Amino acid sequence: MSWPETVRRAGEYGHPENPGTGQVVLDHTPNMLVFETLTVHSTSIIRTLLGFHRTDCDCSRILHCAVFEKLRPLTELKGLEFWKAYWDIVTTHHTLWEKGIEHRDISVSNLMYRIKDNVPKGVLNDFDLSRLRIDGKREGTRANDRTGTIPFMAIDLLSPSAEKGMVQHLYRHDLESFAWVLFWVVSSYDEGKEILRQPDLFANWHISASSAHDKKIAFLYKLEIQSLPSWKRLKTAVAFIQIFWLDFYHAKTAARRLEEEEQDPDLVMVDEDHQGVQQGDQDTQQGMNEDELLRELVAFVARGYRGKKLPKDVLQCLPTGLLNSNGLLPL
């Protein structure tokens, strides 16, 4: 059950079987069995009956009821099965975003799987907070409304500006959320069961947006993930993803400082203890098209870092086809 805005198109989010999405996407999205719209419960009717009808905008919501197939939480999987299903979901999300379906609520509870041909297949679930983008424009009355689950939201969306609706929700924000889910899972789940080995590490992520904002920045800088035993095979890959996002925020900060202090060409934003960001990286990460960021992430993880490489079986789970499809960022 959900209460989306009336202007949203019923059912398209819960079952994204839109033209052009293809069978591959349907393999990694939920199968809707029943859908019903209960117009009698529209908040517009309720407001009118109470004398609170608004004429400045249609902000009303309507009750949708849907029944889906039963899925299993992705956290039940471990090792390579989890890793492969995780990337199933990341690439499916990217395809949907390119087609104009923006999920906007990537969290541990929305990453699921189903068994198909005896193989776990990752499934992106729960499109209740998603939006359609048609001809470059988002439907809905408040396109910049902040949505998401705080512990997994991108750092930019936890800022005071975002709380005021001044930050547009971009593709990279969802992609970053996938990273926070990964950090959470490898630190909190072992053999498919939740084990709070580092309760203090995530404690303040739930309190408020401002608290989560500060703690997440500190988390990236400390590189303090202590993965549980069943994630040993993925430890290096997880570290590479953490370094990628640390570099991204280094570059983002550098770009902002350079803009503010144009008269200081010698401004350097890389600290002595972390040399991952060079000027070229700043230009690439800040100037790239949003759609290229996933390719940049995959390329970074696949190439390795400071001489370290992924085990072959871990590398093979990455969607490296993204890198070769148009020659962008070849390995």
C-alpha positions as CSV (number, residue, x, y, z in Angstrom):
1,M,0.0,0.0,0.0
2,S,1.3,3.5,-0.8
3,W,0.0,7.1,-1.1
4,P,1.7,8.6,-4.2
5,E,0.8,12.0,-5.5
6,T,-2.3,12.0,-7.7
7,V,-0.4,13.3,-10.7
8,R,1.9,10.2,-10.7
9,R,1.0,7.4,-13.1
10,A,-0.4,4.5,-11.2
11,G,1.4,1.2,-11.4
12,E,4.3,2.3,-13.5
13,Y,6.7,2.4,-10.6
14,G,5.7,-0.8,-8.9
15,H,6.0,-2.7,-12.2
16,P,8.3,-0.8,-14.5
17,E,7.3,-2.7,-17.7
18,N,7.6,0.4,-19.8
19,P,8.4,0.5,-23.5
20,G,12.2,0.0,-24.1
21,T,13.1,-1.5,-20.7
22,G,13.5,-5.0,-22.1
23,Q,13.4,-8.5,-20.6
24,V,16.7,-8.1,-18.8
25,V,15.2,-5.3,-16.7
26,L,12.0,-7.3,-16.0
27,D,14.2,-10.1,-14.7
28,H,15.5,-7.8,-12.0
29,T,12.3,-5.9,-11.1
30,P,9.3,-7.2,-9.1
31,N,6.4,-9.0,-10.7
32,M,3.1,-7.3,-9.9
33,L,0.2,-9.7,-9.5
34,V,-2.6,-7.3,-8.5
35,F,-3.0,-3.5,-8.6
36,E,-5.9,-1.4,-7.5
37,T,-6.4,2.4,-7.1
38,L,-8.8,3.4,-4.3
39,T,-9.9,6.9,-5.4
40,V,-12.4,7.2,-2.6
41,H,-9.5,7.6,-0.2
42,S,-7.9,10.5,-2.1
43,T,-6.6,13.2,0.2
44,S,-8.1,15.7,-2.1
45,I,-11.6,14.4,-1.1
46,I,-10.6,14.4,2.5
47,R,-9.3,18.0,2.4
48,T,-12.4,19.2,0.6
49,L,-14.7,17.6,3.2
50,L,-12.7,19.2,5.9
51,G,-12.7,22.6,4.2
52,F,-9.0,22.6,3.5
53,H,-9.1,22.3,-0.3
54,R,-6.0,23.9,-1.9
55,T,-6.3,25.9,-5.2
56,D,-2.6,26.8,-5.6
57,C,-1.5,23.3,-6.6
58,D,-2.7,19.7,-6.7
59,C,-0.7,18.2,-3.9
60,S,-3.2,15.4,-3.2
61,R,-2.4,11.8,-2.8
62,I,-4.3,8.6,-3.6
63,L,-4.2,5.2,-2.1
64,H,-2.7,2.4,-4.3
65,C,-2.8,-1.2,-3.3
66,A,-0.6,-3.8,-5.0
67,V,0.3,-7.4,-4.5
68,F,3.7,-8.7,-5.7
69,E,5.5,-12.0,-5.9
70,K,7.4,-13.0,-2.7
71,L,11.0,-12.0,-2.9
72,R,13.9,-12.7,-0.6
73,P,16.2,-10.0,1.0
74,L,19.6,-9.7,-0.7
75,T,21.2,-9.9,2.8
76,E,20.5,-13.6,2.8
77,L,23.2,-14.1,0.2
78,K,26.9,-13.9,0.8
79,G,30.2,-13.8,-1.1
80,L,30.0,-14.1,-4.9
81,E,26.3,-14.8,-5.0
82,F,25.6,-11.5,-3.2
83,W,28.2,-9.6,-5.3
84,K,26.7,-10.8,-8.6
85,A,23.1,-10.1,-7.5
86,Y,24.2,-6.7,-6.2
87,W,25.5,-5.7,-9.6
88,D,22.4,-7.1,-11.3
89,I,20.5,-4.4,-9.3
90,V,23.0,-1.6,-9.9
91,T,22.9,-2.0,-13.6
92,T,19.1,-2.5,-13.8
93,H,18.7,0.7,-11.8
94,H,21.0,2.5,-14.3
95,T,18.9,1.2,-17.2
96,L,15.7,2.3,-15.6
97,W,17.1,5.8,-14.9
98,E,18.2,6.2,-18.5
99,K,14.6,5.3,-19.5
100,G,13.2,8.0,-17.2
101,I,12.3,5.9,-14.1
102,E,14.1,7.3,-11.1
103,H,14.0,5.1,-8.0
104,R,15.3,7.6,-5.4
105,D,15.1,5.3,-2.4
106,I,18.0,2.8,-2.5
107,S,18.2,1.1,0.8
108,V,19.1,-2.3,2.3
109,S,15.4,-3.2,2.5
110,N,14.8,-2.5,-1.2
111,L,17.5,-4.8,-2.5
112,M,16.0,-8.3,-3.0
113,Y,16.5,-11.5,-5.0
114,R,14.7,-14.3,-6.7
115,I,15.9,-17.7,-7.8
116,K,15.8,-18.2,-11.6
117,D,17.3,-21.3,-13.3
118,N,18.8,-22.2,-9.9
119,V,20.7,-18.9,-9.8
120,P,20.0,-15.9,-7.4
121,K,19.0,-12.9,-9.5
122,G,19.1,-9.4,-7.9
123,V,15.8,-7.5,-7.8
124,L,15.3,-3.8,-7.3
125,N,12.2,-3.5,-5.2
126,D,9.8,-0.8,-3.9
127,F,9.2,2.0,-6.5
128,D,6.8,3.9,-4.1
129,L,9.0,7.0,-4.0
130,S,10.2,6.9,-7.6
131,R,9.4,9.5,-10.2
132,L,9.0,9.5,-14.0
133,R,11.1,11.8,-16.1
134,I,9.5,12.7,-19.5
135,D,11.4,14.8,-22.0
136,G,13.8,15.8,-19.3
137,K,11.1,16.9,-16.9
138,R,10.1,15.1,-13.7
139,E,6.5,14.6,-13.1
140,G,5.0,15.6,-9.7
141,T,4.4,18.9,-8.0
142,R,7.6,19.1,-6.0
143,A,10.4,17.5,-8.1
144,N,13.1,18.5,-5.7
145,D,11.5,16.9,-2.6
146,R,14.1,14.9,-0.7
147,T,13.3,11.2,-0.7
148,G,15.2,8.2,0.6
149,T,16.2,6.3,3.8
150,I,18.6,8.5,5.8
151,P,21.2,5.8,6.7
152,F,21.7,5.1,3.0
153,M,21.2,8.6,1.4
154,A,24.0,10.3,-0.4
155,I,25.9,12.9,1.6
156,D,24.8,15.8,-0.6
157,L,21.1,14.9,0.1
158,L,21.8,15.1,3.9
159,S,22.9,18.8,3.7
160,P,20.9,21.7,5.0
161,S,20.4,22.9,1.4
162,A,18.8,19.5,0.6
163,E,16.5,19.7,3.6
164,K,15.2,23.0,2.1
165,G,14.6,21.3,-1.3
166,M,17.5,23.2,-2.9
167,V,19.4,20.1,-4.1
168,Q,18.1,18.1,-7.1
169,H,18.1,14.4,-6.7
170,L,20.6,13.1,-9.4
171,Y,21.6,9.7,-10.6
172,R,24.9,9.8,-8.7
173,H,23.0,10.2,-5.4
174,D,21.3,6.8,-6.0
175,L,24.6,5.3,-7.1
176,E,26.2,6.5,-3.9
177,S,23.3,5.0,-1.9
178,F,24.3,1.6,-3.3
179,A,27.7,2.1,-1.8
180,W,26.3,2.9,1.6
181,V,24.1,-0.3,1.4
182,L,27.2,-2.3,0.6
183,F,29.2,-0.9,3.5
184,W,26.3,-1.6,5.9
185,V,25.8,-5.2,4.7
186,V,29.5,-6.3,4.9
187,S,29.8,-4.7,8.4
188,S,26.5,-5.9,9.8
189,Y,25.6,-9.3,8.2
190,D,27.3,-12.6,8.4
191,E,26.1,-15.9,6.9
192,G,22.8,-14.2,6.1
193,K,22.1,-13.0,9.6
194,E,22.4,-9.5,11.1
195,I,25.2,-9.2,13.6
196,L,25.8,-5.7,15.0
197,R,29.6,-6.0,15.3
198,Q,30.1,-2.3,14.9
199,P,27.0,-0.7,16.4
200,D,28.8,2.6,17.2
201,L,29.9,2.9,13.5
202,F,26.3,3.3,12.3
203,A,24.5,4.5,15.4
204,N,24.3,8.2,14.4
205,W,23.2,7.5,10.9
206,H,19.7,7.1,12.1
207,I,19.4,10.1,14.4
208,S,19.0,12.9,11.9
209,A,20.1,14.0,8.4
210,S,22.8,16.4,9.8
211,S,24.2,13.8,12.1
212,A,24.3,11.2,9.3
213,H,25.9,13.8,7.0
214,D,28.9,14.4,9.4
215,K,29.3,10.8,10.4
216,K,29.4,9.6,6.8
217,I,32.1,12.0,5.8
218,A,34.1,10.9,8.7
219,F,33.4,7.3,7.8
220,L,34.9,7.8,4.3
221,Y,38.0,9.4,5.6
222,K,38.7,6.8,8.3
223,L,38.4,3.9,5.9
224,E,37.3,1.9,8.9
225,I,35.1,-0.9,7.5
226,Q,35.6,-4.1,9.4
227,S,33.9,-6.7,7.2
228,L,32.6,-9.9,8.8
229,P,34.1,-13.3,8.0
230,S,31.7,-14.3,5.2
231,W,32.7,-11.2,3.2
232,K,36.5,-11.9,3.2
233,R,36.5,-12.6,-0.6
234,L,35.0,-9.1,-1.3
235,K,37.1,-7.1,1.2
236,T,39.3,-5.6,-1.5
237,A,36.4,-4.7,-3.8
238,V,34.5,-3.0,-0.9
239,A,37.7,-1.0,-0.1
240,F,38.0,0.1,-3.7
241,I,34.4,1.4,-3.7
242,Q,35.0,3.3,-0.5
243,I,38.1,4.9,-1.9
244,F,36.3,5.8,-5.1
245,W,33.7,7.8,-3.1
246,L,36.3,9.4,-0.9
247,D,38.1,10.5,-4.1
248,F,34.8,11.8,-5.5
249,Y,34.2,14.0,-2.4
250,H,37.8,15.2,-2.4
251,A,37.3,16.3,-6.0
252,K,34.0,17.9,-5.3
253,T,35.5,19.9,-2.4
254,A,38.4,20.9,-4.6
255,A,36.2,22.1,-7.4
256,R,34.2,24.2,-4.9
257,R,37.3,25.7,-3.4
258,L,38.8,26.5,-6.7
259,E,35.6,28.3,-7.7
260,E,35.6,30.3,-4.5
261,E,39.3,31.2,-4.8
262,E,39.9,31.7,-8.5
263,Q,42.8,34.0,-7.7
264,D,44.8,31.2,-5.9
265,P,46.0,28.8,-8.7
266,D,48.2,26.9,-6.2
267,L,45.3,25.7,-4.1
268,V,45.7,22.0,-3.3
269,M,42.9,19.9,-1.9
270,V,44.6,16.5,-1.5
271,D,45.9,15.9,2.0
272,E,49.3,14.3,2.6
273,D,47.9,11.0,3.8
274,H,45.6,10.4,0.9
275,Q,46.9,10.9,-2.6
276,G,44.0,9.3,-4.5
277,V,42.8,12.5,-6.2
278,Q,44.8,14.2,-8.8
279,Q,43.8,17.2,-10.9
280,G,42.8,15.0,-13.8
281,D,40.5,13.0,-11.6
282,Q,38.9,16.2,-10.4
283,D,38.2,17.3,-14.0
284,T,36.9,13.8,-14.9
285,Q,34.6,13.3,-11.9
286,Q,33.2,16.9,-11.8
287,G,32.8,17.3,-15.6
288,M,31.5,13.9,-16.6
289,N,27.9,13.3,-17.6
290,E,25.9,11.7,-14.8
291,D,25.4,8.6,-16.9
292,E,29.2,8.1,-17.1
293,L,29.7,7.8,-13.3
294,L,28.7,4.1,-13.1
295,R,31.2,3.4,-15.8
296,E,33.8,5.4,-13.9
297,L,33.1,3.4,-10.8
298,V,33.3,0.0,-12.5
299,A,36.5,1.0,-14.3
300,F,38.1,2.2,-11.0
301,V,37.2,-1.1,-9.2
302,A,38.2,-3.3,-12.1
303,R,41.6,-1.6,-12.7
304,G,42.6,-1.9,-9.0
305,Y,44.3,0.6,-6.8
306,R,48.0,1.1,-5.9
307,G,49.0,-2.2,-7.2
308,K,46.2,-4.2,-5.6
309,K,43.9,-6.2,-7.9
310,L,40.6,-8.0,-7.4
311,P,40.5,-11.8,-7.4
312,K,39.5,-13.1,-10.9
313,D,36.2,-14.5,-9.7
314,V,35.2,-11.2,-8.1
315,L,36.3,-9.2,-11.1
316,Q,34.2,-11.4,-13.4
317,C,31.0,-10.4,-11.5
318,L,31.5,-6.7,-12.5
319,P,29.5,-5.3,-15.4
320,T,32.6,-4.7,-17.4
321,G,30.5,-4.7,-20.6
322,L,29.6,-1.1,-19.7
323,L,33.2,-0.2,-20.4
324,N,33.5,-1.9,-23.7
325,S,30.1,-1.1,-25.2
326,N,31.2,2.3,-26.6
327,G,34.9,2.4,-25.9
328,L,34.5,4.6,-22.9
329,L,37.1,4.0,-20.2
330,P,38.6,0.8,-21.6
331,L,40.4,-1.5,-19.2
